[in-house]
Amino acid sequence: MSTTQLNTAAGSFRIDLQGPDGAPVLVFSNSLGTTLDMWAQQAQALRERYRVLRYDTRGHGGSVCSPGPYRFAQLGRDVLAILDALEISHAHFCGISMGGLTGLWLGVHAGARLRSIAVCNSAARIGDAPAWLARAAMVREQGPQGMRALADSAPARWFTEAFLATQPAVVRQAQDWIASIAPEGYASCCEALASEDLRAAIAGIATPTLLVAGTHDPVTTVADAEAMQAAITGAELACVPASHLSNLEAPAAFLAALSGFLDRQPQVA
């Protein structure tokens, strides 16, 4: 199976599943304003050893775009519905930014389904509610024009100045992703981010956890990752030389951190 639509109890999701039958499953969850395509390099590198499962988060790409607001309980249960539809009992999970917060929710509420969690460029509380709600209201009001405005401003939050100057093709691709997102789906995910605060709850996570932070990330900082590490027993921390979308900006360092962590986990399907 490669990229396809998967019907689940929670709706239809665009997924991509590649790798050997019987290999451990590794789920990748995208950031706000991107799609499963953001994980292409990591999927290619890891699909010989893992069944790599990528999916578009609700409201993004080719997945269901139901009316909002969304909540992380819904986004987390979407992952469980995808696993159930594919008859996958357990999986490793790697999410970035919004996807990382989905991973934390799963660790708190459905840790028994996870072999491990990699929480990348994320935090137990991302930003503040008024800013997220203002952004949601803006894109609902302005529609596709508002999404294009976000596409114009996003690179400064997502990448370092050096990367912007040297990798324009990657930057344009990321801008195209956000410009193509349905305004309702994007706004509804902003509302999920506005409402979620797992800072107290993550102390209950018992699943092996990796935290990846970008040393130049202005959105979810190294300090945010250090706070999660202090709260989650045994959590590992890896810092990579990148801004917010570290898997795109520093793919080699990101892959080294993720694959090294996965290699230290029991290799069971």
N, C-alpha and C positions, 0 to 999 in steps of 0.2 A: 504494500500500500504506500502510495506517495501522497501528494496533496489531494484532499477530497473533502466532501461534506459529510459530516457524521451526525446522524439524528440521535439525540439523547433525550432522557426524561426532562432535561432543562432547556431543550431547544436544539437547533441545528448549529454546529460549529465547524468552521474550516480548520482542518487539521492536516498535519504531515507526519507520517509514521514511517521511519526507515530504520533498518538494522536487522540483525539475525533473530529469527524466532528462538525463543528460549533465553535470550540475553536479558540482563537487567534493564528495566525501563527507566529512561531519564526524560522527564517532562521539562520543557522550557516555556516560560510565561513572559509575554512581552510587556514593555513599558507603555505608559499612557502615550497615545498618539503614534504608535508603531504597529507592526503586524508580526506574524510569526517569521517573516522573511528576515528580520533583524538577526536571527540566530543562524543564518546560513553557514557561516564559517565554523561555528562550534558544532553544528550538526554534521557537517562533512568530516570534521576531525574525529568525532566520537562514534559515528554510526557503525564502525566495524566492531566495536566492543559493547555497544548499548543499542537497545531499541529506542531510538530518539523520537520522542513525541512532542511536536510543536503544535500550538493552537493559537488562533486569534481570540483574544479576550472578548467577552460580550461587548457589543457596541463597536467593535473594531473589525476592519478587513471584511472577510466573508462570513463572519459569525453573526448569530442572531442579534438584532438591535431592538430590543424591547423598550417600551417607554420607561423612563427613569422616575425617580432617582434610583441608582443602584446602591447596594451595600456590600461590604466585603464578605459577609456571610453568603450572599448570593454568588459572588465571584468565586469564592472557595468551593461552594457546592457545585458550581459548574465544572470545576476540575474533577470532583468526585464522580459527577455524572458522565464525563468523558471516559474516565477510567472504567466505570461500570459498563458503559456501552461497548467498550473494547475488551471486557472481561479481564481486566488487569487488576490484580488484588493489591499490589504494592508497587511503589515507584520511588526513585530519586526525584527531587524537584529542584529546579533552578529558576528563579525569577529575578527580574531587574526592575528597580523602581516600584511602580505599581505592582508588577508581578512579584517582587520581593515581599511586599506587604501581604499579597495573597498567600505566599509561602508561610509567612508568620501566622496568618489566620489558620492555615491548615495545621501548622505545628501545634497551635493551641487547642484546636477543636477536632482534629482528625489525624493526630500524630501516628496512630496505629497503622495508617495506610502508607506512611512514608518511610523509606529507607534512610533518607538524609534530606537536608534542606540547604540550598545555597541561596542566601539572601544578598543580592548585589545592588550597590548604589541605592540603598533603601533605608528605611527607618521604621520604628514602631509607631511613629507619628510623623507624617510628612507635611511640612508647611502648616498653614493655619486656615481655619474654616472660612473666614471672610474672603480671603484671596481666592480660594477654590470656588466658592459660591459666586463671586463676581465673574470669574472666568466662565463658569457654566452659564450664567445669565447672558454674557456677551456672545457666546457662540450660538446659543438658542435664538437670540435676537438677530444676529447678523448672518447666520447660516454658513454656507460655503465660503462667503467672503471673510467671515470671522476665522474660519479654519485656515484660509490662505494667510491671514494676518499672523496667526500663530506660527505657521510654517516659516514666515519671514523672520520671526523673532526667536524661534526655538534654538537655532544653532548656537547662539551665545550662551544658552543654558546647558546645552548638551555636550559641547566640545570646547577644547582649549583653542586659543587664538592660533597657536602653531598648527594644530590639526586643520582648522578652518582654511589656513593659507595653503597647506600642502596636499589636502585630500578633498578637493572640491566635488569630485564625483560621489563620494560617500555622503558628503553633506547634502548634496542635491537629492540623493535617494531618500535620506531621512526626511527632508522637507516634503518630498512627494508623498511619503507615507502619511504624515500628519495632515496634509492638505486633502487627502482622499478619505479621511475618517468621517463618518456620518456625524453631523453636529449633535444630534440627540444622544448618540452613543458616547461621544467624547464628554459632553456635559454631564451625563449620568455617572460616568466614572469620576469626574471631578467631584461630584456630590458624594460619591463613596469615599474619596480621599478626605473630603471635608469632615466626614462623620466618624472616621476610624481612629482610635487611639488604643494601641495594644501595649503601651509602655509597662503597665502593671502585669498584664496577662502573660507576657512572654517568659516570665520566670518559671512558668509551668511547662515550658517546652523541654521534652526529654529526648527528642530525636537529634542525632548528630547534626550539628549546624556549622556551616561556613558563612562568614560574613566577608564580602568583598567591598572595599571602599576605593574610590578614586581620589588620589591625593590632591587633585585640583577641582573636585566636585563642589560647586557652590550650593547645590540643592540638598543633597543628603551627604553630610560631611563625614570625615574620618571620626570626628567626635561622636556623631550619631552611631557609627558602627561600634565604637568603643563602649558606648552606653549599652548597646545590645549585648556585646560580649560580656559585660559585667553582670547582666541580668540572666543570661542563658548559660546554665552550667555546662562547662566543657566546650563552649563555642570557640571556633578558630577564627582568626582575623587575617586577611591578606589585603595589602594595599597595593594598588597598581597605578602606574603613571598615566592618569587619564582624568577627564571630567566626568560628566554624568552617565553617558552611554559608554561605559568602559569596555564592553565586549566589542564595540565597533572601533574605538580609538586605540586600544591596546590589546588586540586579540591574542597575541602570543603570551603576554603576561597573564591575561584573563584565563586562557586555556590552561596554562601551567598551574595556576592556583586551583581551578576547578578540577582538572583531571587528577592532580595530586591528592586532593581531598577525597575524590571518589575512589581512588586506588586504595585509600586507607580504610574504606568501608568493606564489610563482608560482601563478597561477590556472589550474591544469590539472585536468582531470577524472580 
